[in-house]
């Protein structure tokens, strides 16, 4: 069956669980929760960060507000680096990150 009976959200969660089971030194996650709603994304990201507190995570996000709480945020616009630092430093009034968070 190979997961064909699972919903897209279930398949994404299962793929993330498989990656976590392998327990790599550096976990790279690219848009793994795109189908999930905002509160589910926030909860899963928080749980993964807590579980992997001593290991590295690179997480590519499409929802800017989900970057809150990461040690370092790298903001890309049109494929180019537009900023780097903490979420709070990058989310100042009128900044590109603040516009993305406001857009949803």
Backbone as XML, in Angstrom:
<?xml version="1.0"?>
<chain id="A" units="angstrom">
  <residue number="1" name="UNK">
    <atom name="N" x="0.830" y="-1.179" z="0.000"/>
    <atom name="CA" x="0.000" y="0.000" z="0.000"/>
    <atom name="C" x="0.882" y="1.254" z="0.000"/>
  </residue>
  <residue number="2" name="UNK">
    <atom name="N" x="2.018" y="1.195" z="0.709"/>
    <atom name="CA" x="3.015" y="2.270" z="0.721"/>
    <atom name="C" x="2.445" y="3.620" z="1.156"/>
  </residue>
  <residue number="3" name="UNK">
    <atom name="N" x="1.517" y="3.621" z="2.083"/>
    <atom name="CA" x="0.995" y="4.870" z="2.619"/>
    <atom name="C" x="-0.036" y="5.579" z="1.772"/>
  </residue>
  <residue number="4" name="UNK">
    <atom name="N" x="-0.531" y="4.937" z="0.742"/>
    <atom name="CA" x="-1.503" y="5.595" z="-0.138"/>
    <atom name="C" x="-2.823" y="5.885" z="0.567"/>
  </residue>
  <residue number="5" name="UNK">
    <atom name="N" x="-3.110" y="5.169" z="1.610"/>
    <atom name="CA" x="-4.360" y="5.389" z="2.341"/>
    <atom name="C" x="-4.227" y="6.486" z="3.396"/>
  </residue>
  <residue number="6" name="UNK">
    <atom name="N" x="-3.025" y="6.989" z="3.596"/>
    <atom name="CA" x="-2.813" y="8.055" z="4.571"/>
    <atom name="C" x="-3.071" y="9.407" z="3.924"/>
  </residue>
  <residue number="7" name="UNK">
    <atom name="N" x="-3.517" y="10.355" z="4.737"/>
    <atom name="CA" x="-3.702" y="11.714" z="4.228"/>
    <atom name="C" x="-2.326" y="12.365" z="4.050"/>
  </residue>
  <residue number="8" name="UNK">
    <atom name="N" x="-2.284" y="13.490" z="3.352"/>
    <atom name="CA" x="-1.018" y="14.200" z="3.134"/>
    <atom name="C" x="-0.405" y="14.620" z="4.466"/>
  </residue>
  <residue number="9" name="UNK">
    <atom name="N" x="-1.231" y="15.071" z="5.385"/>
    <atom name="CA" x="-0.752" y="15.473" z="6.700"/>
    <atom name="C" x="-0.146" y="14.290" z="7.453"/>
  </residue>
  <residue number="10" name="UNK">
    <atom name="N" x="-0.806" y="13.145" z="7.396"/>
    <atom name="CA" x="-0.288" y="11.953" z="8.061"/>
    <atom name="C" x="1.037" y="11.507" z="7.446"/>
  </residue>
  <residue number="11" name="UNK">
    <atom name="N" x="1.141" y="11.581" z="6.110"/>
    <atom name="CA" x="2.399" y="11.204" z="5.447"/>
    <atom name="C" x="3.535" y="12.132" z="5.857"/>
  </residue>
  <residue number="12" name="UNK">
    <atom name="N" x="3.256" y="13.435" z="5.977"/>
    <atom name="CA" x="4.297" y="14.376" z="6.388"/>
    <atom name="C" x="4.750" y="14.095" z="7.822"/>
  </residue>
  <residue number="13" name="UNK">
    <atom name="N" x="3.808" y="13.843" z="8.705"/>
    <atom name="CA" x="4.154" y="13.536" z="10.095"/>
    <atom name="C" x="4.952" y="12.246" z="10.182"/>
  </residue>
  <residue number="14" name="UNK">
    <atom name="N" x="4.579" y="11.246" z="9.408"/>
    <atom name="CA" x="5.298" y="9.975" z="9.397"/>
    <atom name="C" x="6.717" y="10.146" z="8.879"/>
  </residue>
  <residue number="15" name="UNK">
    <atom name="N" x="6.910" y="10.946" z="7.835"/>
    <atom name="CA" x="8.252" y="11.192" z="7.301"/>
    <atom name="C" x="9.124" y="11.890" z="8.339"/>
  </residue>
  <residue number="16" name="UNK">
    <atom name="N" x="8.558" y="12.842" z="9.069"/>
    <atom name="CA" x="9.307" y="13.522" z="10.121"/>
    <atom name="C" x="9.654" y="12.547" z="11.249"/>
  </residue>
  <residue number="17" name="UNK">
    <atom name="N" x="8.716" y="11.695" z="11.615"/>
    <atom name="CA" x="8.977" y="10.692" z="12.659"/>
    <atom name="C" x="10.098" y="9.746" z="12.244"/>
  </residue>
  <residue number="18" name="UNK">
    <atom name="N" x="10.112" y="9.333" z="10.995"/>
    <atom name="CA" x="11.187" y="8.453" z="10.501"/>
    <atom name="C" x="12.540" y="9.137" z="10.604"/>
  </residue>
  <residue number="19" name="UNK">
    <atom name="N" x="12.582" y="10.425" z="10.265"/>
    <atom name="CA" x="13.845" y="11.172" z="10.355"/>
    <atom name="C" x="14.296" y="11.301" z="11.808"/>
  </residue>
  <residue number="20" name="UNK">
    <atom name="N" x="13.347" y="11.513" z="12.719"/>
    <atom name="CA" x="13.694" y="11.646" z="14.131"/>
    <atom name="C" x="14.181" y="10.330" z="14.734"/>
  </residue>
  <residue number="21" name="UNK">
    <atom name="N" x="13.618" y="9.223" z="14.282"/>
    <atom name="CA" x="14.028" y="7.909" z="14.786"/>
    <atom name="C" x="15.495" y="7.638" z="14.457"/>
  </residue>
  <residue number="22" name="UNK">
    <atom name="N" x="15.949" y="8.118" z="13.306"/>
    <atom name="CA" x="17.353" y="7.929" z="12.915"/>
    <atom name="C" x="18.311" y="8.724" z="13.792"/>
  </residue>
  <residue number="23" name="UNK">
    <atom name="N" x="17.800" y="9.779" z="14.464"/>
    <atom name="CA" x="18.557" y="10.592" z="15.405"/>
    <atom name="C" x="19.893" y="11.098" z="14.833"/>
  </residue>
  <residue number="24" name="UNK">
    <atom name="N" x="19.840" y="11.817" z="13.713"/>
    <atom name="CA" x="21.088" y="12.317" z="13.121"/>
    <atom name="C" x="21.674" y="13.467" z="13.946"/>
  </residue>
  <residue number="25" name="UNK">
    <atom name="N" x="22.972" y="13.728" z="13.772"/>
    <atom name="CA" x="23.602" y="14.856" z="14.455"/>
    <atom name="C" x="22.992" y="16.173" z="13.987"/>
  </residue>
  <residue number="26" name="UNK">
    <atom name="N" x="22.703" y="16.258" z="12.697"/>
    <atom name="CA" x="22.088" y="17.457" z="12.121"/>
    <atom name="C" x="20.830" y="17.030" z="11.375"/>
  </residue>
  <residue number="27" name="UNK">
    <atom name="N" x="19.690" y="17.552" z="11.795"/>
    <atom name="CA" x="18.420" y="17.247" z="11.156"/>
    <atom name="C" x="18.067" y="18.398" z="10.226"/>
  </residue>
  <residue number="28" name="UNK">
    <atom name="N" x="17.868" y="18.107" z="8.954"/>
    <atom name="CA" x="17.477" y="19.123" z="7.976"/>
    <atom name="C" x="16.045" y="18.840" z="7.565"/>
  </residue>
  <residue number="29" name="UNK">
    <atom name="N" x="15.173" y="19.813" z="7.805"/>
    <atom name="CA" x="13.744" y="19.649" z="7.536"/>
    <atom name="C" x="13.330" y="20.743" z="6.554"/>
  </residue>
  <residue number="30" name="UNK">
    <atom name="N" x="12.793" y="20.334" z="5.416"/>
    <atom name="CA" x="12.388" y="21.293" z="4.398"/>
    <atom name="C" x="10.882" y="21.227" z="4.194"/>
  </residue>
  <residue number="31" name="UNK">
    <atom name="N" x="10.182" y="22.196" z="4.771"/>
    <atom name="CA" x="8.735" y="22.336" z="4.582"/>
    <atom name="C" x="7.979" y="21.049" z="4.902"/>
  </residue>
  <residue number="32" name="UNK">
    <atom name="N" x="8.363" y="20.409" z="5.999"/>
    <atom name="CA" x="7.803" y="19.100" z="6.340"/>
    <atom name="C" x="6.377" y="19.150" z="6.848"/>
  </residue>
  <residue number="33" name="UNK">
    <atom name="N" x="5.893" y="20.318" z="7.194"/>
    <atom name="CA" x="4.551" y="20.407" z="7.778"/>
    <atom name="C" x="3.649" y="21.353" z="7.004"/>
  </residue>
  <residue number="34" name="UNK">
    <atom name="N" x="3.883" y="21.494" z="5.724"/>
    <atom name="CA" x="3.157" y="22.455" z="4.899"/>
    <atom name="C" x="1.653" y="22.221" z="4.905"/>
  </residue>
  <residue number="35" name="UNK">
    <atom name="N" x="1.220" y="20.980" z="5.022"/>
    <atom name="CA" x="-0.205" y="20.658" z="4.961"/>
    <atom name="C" x="-0.896" y="20.886" z="6.307"/>
  </residue>
  <residue number="36" name="UNK">
    <atom name="N" x="-0.136" y="20.860" z="7.396"/>
    <atom name="CA" x="-0.717" y="21.004" z="8.739"/>
    <atom name="C" x="-1.134" y="22.447" z="9.005"/>
  </residue>
  <residue number="37" name="UNK">
    <atom name="N" x="-2.116" y="22.610" z="9.888"/>
    <atom name="CA" x="-2.558" y="23.964" z="10.255"/>
    <atom name="C" x="-1.517" y="24.611" z="11.173"/>
  </residue>
  <residue number="38" name="UNK">
    <atom name="N" x="-1.650" y="25.908" z="11.393"/>
    <atom name="CA" x="-0.661" y="26.681" z="12.141"/>
    <atom name="C" x="-0.402" y="26.188" z="13.550"/>
  </residue>
  <residue number="39" name="UNK">
    <atom name="N" x="-1.456" y="25.878" z="14.309"/>
    <atom name="CA" x="-1.253" y="25.431" z="15.690"/>
    <atom name="C" x="-0.573" y="24.070" z="15.741"/>
  </residue>
  <residue number="40" name="UNK">
    <atom name="N" x="-0.902" y="23.190" z="14.800"/>
    <atom name="CA" x="-0.242" y="21.876" z="14.736"/>
    <atom name="C" x="1.219" y="22.048" z="14.390"/>
  </residue>
  <residue number="41" name="UNK">
    <atom name="N" x="1.521" y="22.918" z="13.423"/>
    <atom name="CA" x="2.919" y="23.176" z="13.064"/>
    <atom name="C" x="3.700" y="23.687" z="14.265"/>
  </residue>
  <residue number="42" name="UNK">
    <atom name="N" x="3.141" y="24.654" z="14.964"/>
    <atom name="CA" x="3.820" y="25.239" z="16.128"/>
    <atom name="C" x="4.077" y="24.186" z="17.195"/>
  </residue>
  <residue number="43" name="UNK">
    <atom name="N" x="3.087" y="23.345" z="17.476"/>
    <atom name="CA" x="3.225" y="22.309" z="18.497"/>
    <atom name="C" x="4.292" y="21.290" z="18.111"/>
  </residue>
  <residue number="44" name="UNK">
    <atom name="N" x="4.298" y="20.847" z="16.848"/>
    <atom name="CA" x="5.273" y="19.845" z="16.407"/>
    <atom name="C" x="6.677" y="20.431" z="16.410"/>
  </residue>
  <residue number="45" name="UNK">
    <atom name="N" x="6.827" y="21.653" z="15.911"/>
    <atom name="CA" x="8.148" y="22.293" z="15.900"/>
    <atom name="C" x="8.682" y="22.430" z="17.321"/>
  </residue>
  <residue number="46" name="UNK">
    <atom name="N" x="7.825" y="22.847" z="18.237"/>
    <atom name="CA" x="8.230" y="22.988" z="19.640"/>
    <atom name="C" x="8.661" y="21.642" z="20.223"/>
  </residue>
  <residue number="47" name="UNK">
    <atom name="N" x="7.902" y="20.586" z="19.954"/>
    <atom name="CA" x="8.249" y="19.261" z="20.463"/>
    <atom name="C" x="9.560" y="18.750" z="19.873"/>
  </residue>
  <residue number="48" name="UNK">
    <atom name="N" x="9.771" y="18.957" z="18.590"/>
    <atom name="CA" x="11.009" y="18.508" z="17.944"/>
    <atom name="C" x="12.197" y="19.285" z="18.514"/>
  </residue>
  <residue number="49" name="UNK">
    <atom name="N" x="12.046" y="20.605" z="18.682"/>
    <atom name="CA" x="13.133" y="21.410" z="19.245"/>
    <atom name="C" x="13.465" y="20.955" z="20.659"/>
  </residue>
  <residue number="50" name="UNK">
    <atom name="N" x="12.445" y="20.645" z="21.458"/>
    <atom name="CA" x="12.667" y="20.182" z="22.828"/>
    <atom name="C" x="13.359" y="18.829" z="22.834"/>
  </residue>
  <residue number="51" name="UNK">
    <atom name="N" x="12.924" y="17.932" z="21.971"/>
    <atom name="CA" x="13.493" y="16.587" z="21.884"/>
    <atom name="C" x="14.948" y="16.620" z="21.425"/>
  </residue>
  <residue number="52" name="UNK">
    <atom name="N" x="15.275" y="17.554" z="20.553"/>
    <atom name="CA" x="16.612" y="17.631" z="19.966"/>
    <atom name="C" x="17.405" y="18.808" z="20.521"/>
  </residue>
  <residue number="53" name="UNK">
    <atom name="N" x="17.230" y="19.128" z="21.788"/>
    <atom name="CA" x="17.860" y="20.304" z="22.392"/>
    <atom name="C" x="19.381" y="20.296" z="22.253"/>
  </residue>
  <residue number="54" name="UNK">
    <atom name="N" x="19.990" y="19.148" z="22.255"/>
    <atom name="CA" x="21.451" y="19.053" z="22.192"/>
    <atom name="C" x="21.971" y="18.783" z="20.787"/>
  </residue>
  <residue number="55" name="UNK">
    <atom name="N" x="21.101" y="18.737" z="19.812"/>
    <atom name="CA" x="21.493" y="18.438" z="18.429"/>
    <atom name="C" x="21.075" y="19.575" z="17.511"/>
  </residue>
  <residue number="56" name="UNK">
    <atom name="N" x="21.660" y="19.628" z="16.335"/>
    <atom name="CA" x="21.374" y="20.697" z="15.389"/>
    <atom name="C" x="20.130" y="20.451" z="14.558"/>
  </residue>
  <residue number="57" name="UNK">
    <atom name="N" x="19.454" y="21.543" z="14.233"/>
    <atom name="CA" x="18.278" y="21.491" z="13.363"/>
    <atom name="C" x="18.366" y="22.650" z="12.366"/>
  </residue>
  <residue number="58" name="UNK">
    <atom name="N" x="18.201" y="22.344" z="11.108"/>
    <atom name="CA" x="18.005" y="23.363" z="10.081"/>
    <atom name="C" x="16.600" y="23.135" z="9.560"/>
  </residue>
  <residue number="59" name="UNK">
    <atom name="N" x="15.731" y="24.122" z="9.738"/>
    <atom name="CA" x="14.326" y="23.945" z="9.388"/>
    <atom name="C" x="13.907" y="25.055" z="8.432"/>
  </residue>
  <residue number="60" name="UNK">
    <atom name="N" x="13.555" y="24.696" z="7.230"/>
    <atom name="CA" x="13.058" y="25.653" z="6.235"/>
    <atom name="C" x="11.556" y="25.786" z="6.432"/>
  </residue>
  <residue number="61" name="UNK">
    <atom name="N" x="11.115" y="26.997" z="6.706"/>
    <atom name="CA" x="9.716" y="27.246" z="7.031"/>
    <atom name="C" x="9.061" y="28.156" z="6.005"/>
  </residue>
  <residue number="62" name="UNK">
    <atom name="N" x="7.794" y="27.950" z="5.786"/>
    <atom name="CA" x="7.047" y="28.856" z="4.922"/>
    <atom name="C" x="6.232" y="29.851" z="5.751"/>
  </residue>
  <residue number="63" name="UNK">
    <atom name="N" x="5.888" y="29.492" z="6.973"/>
    <atom name="CA" x="5.187" y="30.404" z="7.890"/>
    <atom name="C" x="6.227" y="31.112" z="8.742"/>
  </residue>
  <residue number="64" name="UNK">
    <atom name="N" x="6.407" y="32.402" z="8.545"/>
    <atom name="CA" x="7.452" y="33.162" z="9.228"/>
    <atom name="C" x="7.303" y="33.119" z="10.742"/>
  </residue>
  <residue number="65" name="UNK">
    <atom name="N" x="6.082" y="33.149" z="11.247"/>
    <atom name="CA" x="5.877" y="33.165" z="12.696"/>
    <atom name="C" x="6.359" y="31.873" z="13.357"/>
  </residue>
  <residue number="66" name="UNK">
    <atom name="N" x="6.474" y="30.794" z="12.602"/>
    <atom name="CA" x="6.956" y="29.526" z="13.156"/>
    <atom name="C" x="8.443" y="29.572" z="13.486"/>
  </residue>
  <residue number="67" name="UNK">
    <atom name="N" x="9.156" y="30.587" z="13.004"/>
    <atom name="CA" x="10.597" y="30.712" z="13.271"/>
    <atom name="C" x="10.870" y="31.237" z="14.676"/>
  </residue>
  <residue number="68" name="UNK">
    <atom name="N" x="9.836" y="31.690" z="15.355"/>
    <atom name="CA" x="9.982" y="32.199" z="16.720"/>
    <atom name="C" x="10.559" y="31.092" z="17.604"/>
  </residue>
  <residue number="69" name="UNK">
    <atom name="N" x="11.578" y="31.425" z="18.381"/>
    <atom name="CA" x="12.148" y="30.455" z="19.305"/>
    <atom name="C" x="13.400" y="29.762" z="18.802"/>
  </residue>
  <residue number="70" name="UNK">
    <atom name="N" x="13.683" y="29.820" z="17.509"/>
    <atom name="CA" x="14.932" y="29.241" z="17.017"/>
    <atom name="C" x="16.083" y="30.171" z="17.387"/>
  </residue>
  <residue number="71" name="UNK">
    <atom name="N" x="17.267" y="29.615" z="17.594"/>
    <atom name="CA" x="18.435" y="30.407" z="17.992"/>
    <atom name="C" x="18.829" y="31.414" z="16.926"/>
  </residue>
  <residue number="72" name="UNK">
    <atom name="N" x="18.767" y="31.002" z="15.676"/>
    <atom name="CA" x="19.157" y="31.869" z="14.568"/>
    <atom name="C" x="18.162" y="31.714" z="13.438"/>
  </residue>
  <residue number="73" name="UNK">
    <atom name="N" x="17.822" y="32.837" z="12.836"/>
    <atom name="CA" x="16.897" y="32.856" z="11.705"/>
    <atom name="C" x="17.635" y="33.469" z="10.523"/>
  </residue>
  <residue number="74" name="UNK">
    <atom name="N" x="17.533" y="32.823" z="9.384"/>
    <atom name="CA" x="18.080" y="33.377" z="8.152"/>
    <atom name="C" x="16.890" y="33.619" z="7.233"/>
  </residue>
  <residue number="75" name="UNK">
    <atom name="N" x="16.685" y="34.865" z="6.880"/>
    <atom name="CA" x="15.554" y="35.268" z="6.060"/>
    <atom name="C" x="15.996" y="35.359" z="4.606"/>
  </residue>
  <residue number="76" name="UNK">
    <atom name="N" x="15.276" y="34.670" z="3.729"/>
    <atom name="CA" x="15.569" y="34.716" z="2.302"/>
    <atom name="C" x="14.438" y="35.416" z="1.572"/>
  </residue>
  <residue number="77" name="UNK">
    <atom name="N" x="14.796" y="36.297" z="0.652"/>
    <atom name="CA" x="13.833" y="36.950" z="-0.231"/>
    <atom name="C" x="14.332" y="36.777" z="-1.654"/>
  </residue>
  <residue number="78" name="UNK">
    <atom name="N" x="13.485" y="36.207" z="-2.483"/>
    <atom name="CA" x="13.828" y="35.982" z="-3.890"/>
    <atom name="C" x="15.143" y="35.224" z="-4.047"/>
  </residue>
  <residue number="79" name="UNK">
    <atom name="N" x="15.373" y="34.261" z="-3.157"/>
    <atom name="CA" x="16.550" y="33.405" z="-3.253"/>
    <atom name="C" x="17.829" y="34.021" z="-2.721"/>
  </residue>
  <residue number="80" name="UNK">
    <atom name="N" x="17.747" y="35.195" z="-2.133"/>
    <atom name="CA" x="18.936" y="35.861" z="-1.587"/>
    <atom name="C" x="18.738" y="36.124" z="-0.091"/>
  </residue>
  <residue number="81" name="UNK">
    <atom name="N" x="19.840" y="36.096" z="0.635"/>
    <atom name="CA" x="19.783" y="36.336" z="2.071"/>
    <atom name="C" x="19.397" y="37.791" z="2.331"/>
  </residue>
  <residue number="82" name="UNK">
    <atom name="N" x="18.302" y="37.995" z="3.072"/>
    <atom name="CA" x="17.803" y="39.333" z="3.370"/>
    <atom name="C" x="18.052" y="39.722" z="4.819"/>
  </residue>
  <residue number="83" name="UNK">
    <atom name="N" x="18.466" y="38.762" z="5.639"/>
    <atom name="CA" x="18.739" y="39.064" z="7.038"/>
    <atom name="C" x="19.118" y="37.817" z="7.805"/>
  </residue>
  <residue number="84" name="UNK">
    <atom name="N" x="19.808" y="38.040" z="8.918"/>
    <atom name="CA" x="20.216" y="36.932" z="9.777"/>
    <atom name="C" x="20.307" y="37.434" z="11.207"/>
  </residue>
  <residue number="85" name="UNK">
    <atom name="N" x="19.837" y="36.624" z="12.140"/>
    <atom name="CA" x="19.885" y="36.978" z="13.556"/>
    <atom name="C" x="18.779" y="36.274" z="14.312"/>
  </residue>
  <residue number="86" name="UNK">
    <atom name="N" x="18.439" y="36.809" z="15.467"/>
    <atom name="CA" x="17.334" y="36.237" z="16.231"/>
    <atom name="C" x="16.018" y="36.696" z="15.617"/>
  </residue>
  <residue number="87" name="UNK">
    <atom name="N" x="14.959" y="35.983" z="15.925"/>
    <atom name="CA" x="13.641" y="36.344" z="15.407"/>
    <atom name="C" x="13.276" y="37.755" z="15.842"/>
  </residue>
  <residue number="88" name="UNK">
    <atom name="N" x="13.506" y="38.062" z="17.106"/>
    <atom name="CA" x="13.148" y="39.363" z="17.641"/>
    <atom name="C" x="13.911" y="40.487" z="16.937"/>
  </residue>
  <residue number="89" name="UNK">
    <atom name="N" x="15.190" y="40.264" z="16.665"/>
    <atom name="CA" x="15.995" y="41.290" z="16.000"/>
    <atom name="C" x="15.535" y="41.516" z="14.565"/>
  </residue>
  <residue number="90" name="UNK">
    <atom name="N" x="15.125" y="40.457" z="13.896"/>
    <atom name="CA" x="14.709" y="40.571" z="12.498"/>
    <atom name="C" x="13.263" y="41.030" z="12.334"/>
  </residue>
  <residue number="91" name="UNK">
    <atom name="N" x="12.468" y="40.918" z="13.388"/>
    <atom name="CA" x="11.036" y="41.231" z="13.283"/>
    <atom name="C" x="10.707" y="42.658" z="13.707"/>
  </residue>
  <residue number="92" name="UNK">
    <atom name="N" x="11.688" y="43.543" z="13.663"/>
    <atom name="CA" x="11.441" y="44.935" z="14.021"/>
    <atom name="C" x="10.402" y="45.575" z="13.104"/>
  </residue>
  <residue number="93" name="UNK">
    <atom name="N" x="9.822" y="46.650" z="13.565"/>
    <atom name="CA" x="8.759" y="47.327" z="12.821"/>
    <atom name="C" x="9.225" y="47.716" z="11.414"/>
  </residue>
  <residue number="94" name="UNK">
    <atom name="N" x="8.432" y="47.358" z="10.415"/>
    <atom name="CA" x="8.727" y="47.691" z="9.033"/>
    <atom name="C" x="9.683" y="46.746" z="8.336"/>
  </residue>
  <residue number="95" name="UNK">
    <atom name="N" x="10.166" y="45.730" z="9.049"/>
    <atom name="CA" x="11.118" y="44.802" z="8.456"/>
    <atom name="C" x="10.411" y="43.803" z="7.543"/>
  </residue>
  <residue number="96" name="UNK">
    <atom name="N" x="11.205" y="43.129" z="6.719"/>
    <atom name="CA" x="10.641" y="42.126" z="5.820"/>
    <atom name="C" x="10.020" y="40.991" z="6.617"/>
  </residue>
  <residue number="97" name="UNK">
    <atom name="N" x="10.647" y="40.577" z="7.708"/>
    <atom name="CA" x="10.099" y="39.496" z="8.539"/>
    <atom name="C" x="8.783" y="39.924" z="9.180"/>
  </residue>
  <residue number="98" name="UNK">
    <atom name="N" x="8.716" y="41.157" z="9.645"/>
    <atom name="CA" x="7.469" y="41.646" z="10.243"/>
    <atom name="C" x="6.331" y="41.638" z="9.216"/>
  </residue>
  <residue number="99" name="UNK">
    <atom name="N" x="6.632" y="41.976" z="7.977"/>
    <atom name="CA" x="5.605" y="41.932" z="6.917"/>
    <atom name="C" x="5.159" y="40.500" z="6.661"/>
  </residue>
  <residue number="100" name="UNK">
    <atom name="N" x="6.107" y="39.557" z="6.674"/>
    <atom name="CA" x="5.748" y="38.162" z="6.437"/>
    <atom name="C" x="4.891" y="37.605" z="7.579"/>
  </residue>
  <residue number="101" name="UNK">
    <atom name="N" x="5.234" y="37.960" z="8.813"/>
    <atom name="CA" x="4.452" y="37.492" z="9.965"/>
    <atom name="C" x="3.045" y="38.074" z="9.889"/>
  </residue>
  <residue number="102" name="UNK">
    <atom name="N" x="2.931" y="39.348" z="9.542"/>
    <atom name="CA" x="1.613" y="39.980" z="9.445"/>
    <atom name="C" x="0.776" y="39.381" z="8.327"/>
  </residue>
  <residue number="103" name="UNK">
    <atom name="N" x="1.439" y="38.929" z="7.259"/>
    <atom name="CA" x="0.721" y="38.342" z="6.117"/>
    <atom name="C" x="0.184" y="36.959" z="6.447"/>
  </residue>
  <residue number="104" name="UNK">
    <atom name="N" x="0.726" y="36.355" z="7.499"/>
    <atom name="CA" x="0.178" y="35.066" z="7.898"/>
    <atom name="C" x="1.094" y="33.978" z="7.606"/>
  </residue>
</chain>
